[in-house]
């Protein structure tokens, strides 16, 4: 969070990229609530901020380091009840990753969406096809091309796993996205389940 300038939208995007690409993701404690840190090394990660009580819920005694300045408001307790919090995003991404093995062990095919600022790839494994799109900019963007290997021309239905909704869209014979495909909001990620398409 310190490197991202305390920008929660960018932190959610970073988490979304980390948890949808291949490999074993590592989440260092506090990262999931956006804890910040500064040099010297002992202050890079201060005691975990569980709740706003004295000691941060980490201890009833004096911790080895003072709590961070944001310890009263950036806590697990506070973010547990916020559906749009950074912690809620991490939890949703971990649930999706656990429910869809394609995200942990599936093949990766990079997709050119014809839109600068959009990182896009398809993860496939044994009947699962997930299309992931990340808007890396602070502008709303509209992808214009579909991944030809995973989506043929015609009408399609996609399950948006992060939003918990479905939508229909069309793909023209040229591979261009047609009616119904949503705009990507700034720093937004979409994980689209195309398995039933």
N, C-alpha and C positions, 0 to 999 in steps of 0.2 A: 504494500500500500504506500510505503514511503516513496518508492521508485516511481509509482504511478501518480504522484502528486495528490494523494488522498482522494482520488477520483473513483467512486464506487462503480460507476458504469464500466470503466476500464478494467477494474478488478474482476467484475463479473465476466467480461469478455475474456480476460486471461484465464480464468478458471474454466470457462467453456472450451477454449482451445485446448488447454491441458488435458481435460477429461474426455475429449472426443478424438484425440489423436492416438496413434499406437504407442505402446510402451507402458511402463508402470508409473502412474502419477504419484508424486510425493507431495503431501500437504504438511508443511511445518506448522506446529501448533500456533494458533492465533491468526494464521493466514485466512482461515475461513470466516473470521469476523472482521478482518481488515485491520488487525493490530499493526501499529507502526513501530519503527525502531530507528535508532541513530547510533553512531559510533560514540564511545568505544564499544567493542564487541559485547561487553556485558549488558549494554543498553539496546542492542539490536533486538533482543527478545526479552521483554520483562515478564513477570509472572502472568499466567493466563487470567484473562478477565472474564470470569464466570458470571458475576453479578455485581451490582453497584455497591455492595456492602463493604465495610472496611476490610482490607485484605483481598478485595476482589473476588471473594468466594474461593480463592486459592488457598488461603490459610487464615486461621484465627490469631496467629502469631505475627511477628514481624518478618516479612519475606526477605530473601537474600538481596533483592533489589527493590527500590520503590516502584510502585505501579506506574504505568504510562499516564501521560496527561489526559488521555481520552478514556481512562478506565471507568469513569462514572457513567458514560453513555454508550460506549462501544463494547457491549457485553453479549455473551451467549444468551443470557436471560432476555435481554431486550430484543435481540434479533430472532429469537425463537418464535415470537408472536407477530413478527412482521413478515407477511407473505412475500414482500418484494425485497427483503434484506439480502445481503451478501451470503449470510449463513444459509438462508433458505435456498439460494441459488446452488450453493455447494451440495446441499442435501438432495435437491432435485436432480442435479447432474449425476451424483453417485447412484441414486435410485435408477435413473435411466441407464447408466453404464452397466449396473448389475443385472438389469432386466433384458438388456440387448447385448449379447456376447459379441456382436459385430463390432462394437465400440472398443473392445479390449483385444480381440484376436482376429478381427476381420481384415480383409484386404483393403488397401487404400487406393483409390483412383482420384487423382486431382482433376478438378473440373474448371474449365475456363467459362465463366459466366458472361464474358464480354463486358464486364463492369469493373473498372479499376477501383480498388479499395475493398473488394469482396474476396475473401479467401473461401474456397469451396472445395469439398471433396465428398466422395461417396465411400462408405464403409459397407462391405458385403461379406456375409458368412451364412452358409446353409439356409437359404431362403429369406434371409434378412437383408434388406437394402435400406440404408439410411443415408440421406443426403444432408450434409451439414453446410451451412452458410454462415459466415461471420462478416459483419460490416465493421471494418477496421477504421472507419472514419467517423467524424462528428456530423456527417451529412446523411440525409435519407437517400437510399439508393434503390434502384429497381433493376435486378438482374434481367438480362435479356436472352440468355442461352440456357438450355437444359443439358444435363449430362447424357449424351447419346447412348452410352452403354447401359445405363440404368433406366432411362425413360424414353420410350418410343413416342412417335407422334400420336396425337389424339387427345382424348380427355383422360384426366388422371385425378385420383383422390389421394391426398397426403394427410397423414396424422402428424400434427405439430406437437412433438413430445414435450417441449418446455411449456407451451401455452395450454396444453391439454385440450386441443380442439382439432377439427379437421376442416379441410377446404378442398375445393375442386379447381383445377386449372387445366389449361390446354397447352399442348406443344405442337407447333406447326411442323410440317414435313422438313423444313429447313433446320429444325432444332431450336427455333426461336420460341421463347416463352410467350404465350398469349394470355387470353383473358383469365383472370382469377388469381394470378400469382401475386402474393403480397409484397409490398414495399418493405425493405429492411430499414428499420429505424437506426439512428446513430448508435454505434457500438453493440448492436443487437446480434444475437445468435439464434438461428432456427435449426432445430434437429428434426428433419422430416422423415417419417417412416413411409417408404414407398413400397413396402413388402407386399401389400395387397393390390398394388396398382396394376 
